[in-house]
Each structure stands twice: as C-alpha cells, then as structure tokens.
Amino acid sequence: MPRTRQARSVETRARLLSAAAAIIAEHGIERASVDAIAERAERTSGSLYGQFGSKDGLLVELLDQSKDVVAESMLVDIEAATSLDERLAALWRNFADPPPAARDWVQFEHEMWVWANRLGNEAAKDRLATRYRDEFATLGAALDEWVDEGLIAPPGPTDLVATVVVGTLLGLEMAYRLDPTAIDERTVVSALRGILRACDRGDDEAVAVPDRFASAMGEI
C-alpha cells in the first residue's frame, strides 16, 4: 500500500534532523549547510525549507528534541528527590551527564550560542534570544513555586535568577567536559544553594515537587 503524504513528510523530517545531527557532530554547525544536510538525508534543499523554513528553524528543532529527552529524565529525577539538595544534584547530573539519547545536548547548546553570535547571523541571534527570554521567564515562574514552598529566597526577580542558574550550570558543564576532576557534585549543589539562597529545612522533610520546574529546565 503506498504511503500517505503525511507519512512521507514525517520520514523526510526525521531524515533531515538525523542528517543535521550527524554533520554537526562531525564538522560543527558552520559546515552543516542546507545543501550538505539535504544531500546526507537524500532529500532536496527545498524539502528542508518546506519542513523547517530555514536552517535556523531546523537547528532550533534539533536542539529541542534533545531537550525533551533531558526534560523527561530531569522530571523523573526531581520527582524522586526528597530534599532541595537532591533536586539541585539532579539538575547538575542531567547537565553533566545527559541521557544517552541526548548525549551531545549541552555541546550543541554551546555551539548554537557561538554560531548565533557570529557576524551575519543576526536573525538567528534574535530568534534564539526571544526564545530564551520566554523560557527563562517560565523557569522563573517555576522558581516562584519553590519560594512558595519555603525552599529558597532568591536575591532578585526569579526570571533573572533563572538565567543565572542556567548560565552557571552551562559554564560548569564546560569545565567538567574538559576535566571531570575540575568540579564535583557537592560543590555544584552548594553553589546553587548560594545563588538561590536556600532556606534550610529538615533533611527528613519531603516536599512536593513542582512538575513545571523540570519541564521548564528542559526547555532552556
């Protein structure tokens, strides 16, 4: 039975994303041209534009795919936590050692930021900046729930503090990737507690975990 147009479109989309991921892993974003991606996927450049609108659109979707995997893993880990420190440790572990299906997520994140800031990539930069502003605000709203639980007393607006938290984790991950002995989990957790101004509570006191926090972290 011949495949439907929708099935062919789904396959084309998957092939283009897979091809882009492979080329970026081998050569970086700069050499992942539309033509190179289309050729690797055995599709036309027109099909890429039809699916994603632009190379920028494809890259953002590729990044989001990995983040969905990380968000799910993070949510499971945070739900299992019974203290603030365990939650913060779960955040760090998912940055430093993402699930196998998203192993290159943070490296790709770094490459995207560098690429978007190159001269001539202003449209990509604006697109990413808008996207991140919205997502930091979402994470800020999730941190508000932690405030309501009495877990933290942030030093400023939670959407801005959310930016500091994620920036800190990304920077620490870079150091860890170069030298795993450069940082340890206990120090990371202590640093995050300081940023968030953790409010100490009994270690044996389990608190409800706001699902939105893990979901927001996965979107950053």
N, C-alpha and C positions, 0 to 999 in steps of 0.2 A: 504494500500500500504506500503510495507516495506521501512524503512528509508534508505537513501543513506549512504555510508560510511562517507561522509563529514558531514552529519547531526549528525551522532553518535559521530564523533570526536569533533564537536562543543559542543555537550552536555557534553561529558566527560571533556573537557577543563573547561567548566563553573562549573561543579560539583566539580572538583578538586580545582579551585580557591575559590569557596564558602566554601568548607570544610576547606581549609587552613586559610581563614579569620576567620572562627568560632573558630577554635582551637587556633589560635594566640590570639584572643580576650579573650579566656577563660584562657589560660595557658602560653602564650608567645611563642616566636619563638623557644626556646630551646626544648620545648616539642612537637613542631609541626614536628614530624618526618615524613619521607616519608611514612612509614607503617601506621602511625596514620591518615595522610591525606587521603591516599588511602582507608583505612577502612571506614572513615567517608563519603567519596564520593561514597562508594560501587563500587570501581574500584580496579584494581591491582596496585602495585607499578610500574610494568612495563609500565602501561599506563601513569603514571606521568612522568617517564623518557622519554617516547615516545613523550609526549606533550611539555615538558619543558627542557629536557636534564639533569636536576638536581634540587635539592631543591632550590639552589641559583636562578636558572632560573625562577622557579615558584614564589619565593618571589619578584624578581625584577618586574615581570609582574603584580603581585598583587599590588605592590606599584604604578606602572604606571597607573593602572586602576583608582585608587583614584585620582592621579594627573591629569588625563584627565578631571575628573569632576571638580576639583578645577580650572584648567586652563580655562575651559569654563566659570565658574562663575566669575573668575577674569577678563576675557576679557570683559564680559558684564559690570561689574562694572567700569572698567577703561574707556571703551568707553563712559560711561555716565558722566565721570568726565570732568570738565571744568577748572581745575587748578591742579598744581603739588600736592598740599596738598591733594586734593580729590583722586588723583591717589595713593598717599602713604597710605592714610587711607584705600583705597580699598585693597591694598596689605595686610595690617595688619588684616583687618576683615576676609579675606579668610584664613589666618593662624590661627587666634584666634578662629574663628567660621566658620569652613568649611561647605559646603552644607551638608544636611543630608546624601546623598549618599556617602559622603567621610568623615564622622564624625570622624573616627579614623585615618585619614591620617597622621597627624603630630605625633601622638603617635607611629604609626607603623614606621614612619621615624626614630624616636629616637631609637626604638628597633632594627631596622636594623643596625644602626650605631654601637650600643653596640655589637650586635651579630657578625658583621663582624670583629670587633676588638678583639674578643676572641681568645686565643691561639688555633691554629689548623684550623682557618677559613681564612687562608691567601688567598686562591683562591677567596673566596667571597669578601674579602677586596680589592684585586686587581681589581676585576670586578667592584665593586662599585666606586672605586677611579677613574678608567678610565672613567666610565660613568659620574661621577660628573665633572671631568675636562672638558669634552666636553660640558657639559651643562652650566657650569659657563662661558665658552667661548661664548656660544650662547647668554647668558644673557648679557655678556659684549658687544657684538655687538649691542644688543638692547639698552643698555645704551648709546652707541655711538650716536644713533638716538636722544636721549634726549639731548646730548651735542650739536648736530647739531641744535636742536630746540632752543638752548639757555636757557634750563631749569636748567642744572646742570654743574658744573665744578669739576669733580671728582679729588681726591687728588693723584690718581695713575692710572695705567692701568685699563681700565674698566672691564676686565675679573677678575682681582684680587679684585676690588671694589665690583663686583657682589657677590663674595664669602663672603665678609664682610657683605653685605646687607642680604643675606640669612641666614648666621650664626647668625646675630643679631636677625632676626625675629624668628628663631627657638629657640634661647635662651630665648627671651621674651615670646614666647608662653609657654615654660616650666614653667616660673614664673607665668604666667597668669592661667595656668591649675591648679596649686597648690593653687593659691589665686587670684581670679579675681580682688581683690581690690589692688593688688600689682602694677599694671600698668594701665595707661589709654591711650586712642587713641591719645589724643593731645600730650602727651609726646613721644609716639612712632613716630608720624609724625615729631616732632621736632628733634628727634634723627636721623631719616633717612635723614632729610634735612641737618643736620650737616655732616653726612657721605658722602652724595653726593655733598655737597657744593652747595646747591640750589641757583639759581640766581633769586632773587625776580623780579616778573613781576606783572602787574596789575591783581587783582583778577577777573576783569571783562573780561579779555582777554582769550578767549577759544583757545586752541591749538589742533592740530591734534594728535590723539592717535596712536602710532605705535603698530599695532597688534602683532608684533613679541615679544614685551616686555611681554605681558600677556602670550603668548604661551611659551616663554622661562621660565617664572616663574613657570608655571605648570609642566615643565619638571625637575625642580630642586628637 
